[in-house]
Each structure stands twice: as structure tokens, then as C-alpha cells.
């Protein structure tokens, strides 16, 4: 698993982004190297559902942003 290292006030912590494999709204398959959107709680949606929901998470009301992509090995 890949980790993101965050440094805050000289302290490091590791965080891993969960790469969910399906849209939470329509259940379409998502790949780690394909397009998807997430909120700060990592709710995950496909581009079509993100557009239909005006980039707002239906679970928390937060903003949906483009999820980083991972290269497939």
C-alpha cells in the first residue's frame, strides 16, 4: 500500500488513501488509474454521478474533488 507522508509541526504521520473500486451511488467499477471523485471522508463517486450531484457529497455535504490516480503495476 502506498502512503502519503504528512509533516505538521515537525511531526510525521503516514496516511493511506483508500482506493475504492466502485462508485457509491451507481456501483460502476472504478480503477486506481481511472477518473473518480472523493470527499474528505473518502466517499467515492464516478465522474457521471459527481456531475449529477453538482460535486457535493450526498453523505456529508462536502465538496467532491478529483481523486489522485495510481499507476497500475
C-alpha positions in Angstrom: 0.0 0.0 0.0 1.3 3.5 -0.8 1.3 6.1 1.9 1.2 9.8 1.9 3.6 11.3 4.5 2.3 14.5 6.1 4.5 16.7 8.1 2.8 19.0 10.6 4.6 20.9 13.4 7.8 18.8 12.7 5.9 15.6 13.3 5.4 13.0 10.5 2.4 10.7 10.2 1.6 8.3 7.4 -1.8 8.2 5.7 -3.0 5.9 3.0 -5.8 6.9 0.6 -8.3 4.1 0.2 -8.8 3.5 -3.5 -12.3 2.2 -3.5 -13.2 0.1 -6.5 -16.8 1.2 -7.2 -19.0 4.3 -7.2 -21.0 4.6 -4.0 -24.1 5.9 -6.0 -24.3 3.7 -9.1 -21.9 0.9 -8.3 -19.9 1.3 -11.6 -16.4 -0.2 -11.4 -13.6 2.3 -10.8 -9.9 1.6 -11.4 -7.0 3.0 -9.4 -5.7 4.7 -12.6 -9.1 5.9 -13.8 -11.2 9.0 -13.0 -13.1 9.3 -9.8 -14.0 11.9 -7.2 -13.8 11.8 -3.4 -14.8 13.9 -0.4 -12.7 14.4 2.7 -14.1 11.2 4.2 -13.1 9.3 1.0 -16.7 8.7 -0.2 -16.0 7.8 -3.8 -18.1 8.5 -7.0 -17.7 8.1 -10.7 -17.5 11.2 -12.9 -21.1 10.9 -14.1 -22.5 10.7 -10.6 -20.2 13.6 -9.4 -21.6 15.8 -12.2 -25.2 14.8 -11.4 -24.7 15.7 -7.7 -23.0 19.0 -8.6 -19.8 17.9 -6.9 -21.4 17.7 -3.5 -21.1 14.5 -1.4 -24.6 13.3 -0.5 -23.3 11.7 2.7 -21.5 14.6 4.4 -22.4 17.6 2.2 -18.7 18.2 1.5 -17.0 19.0 -1.8 -16.1 16.3 -4.2 -12.7 16.7 -5.8 -10.7 14.7 -8.3 -9.2 11.6 -6.7 -5.4 11.2 -7.3 -4.6 8.3 -9.7 -2.2 5.5 -9.0 -0.3 3.8 -11.8 -1.3 0.2 -12.2 1.7 -2.2 -11.9 
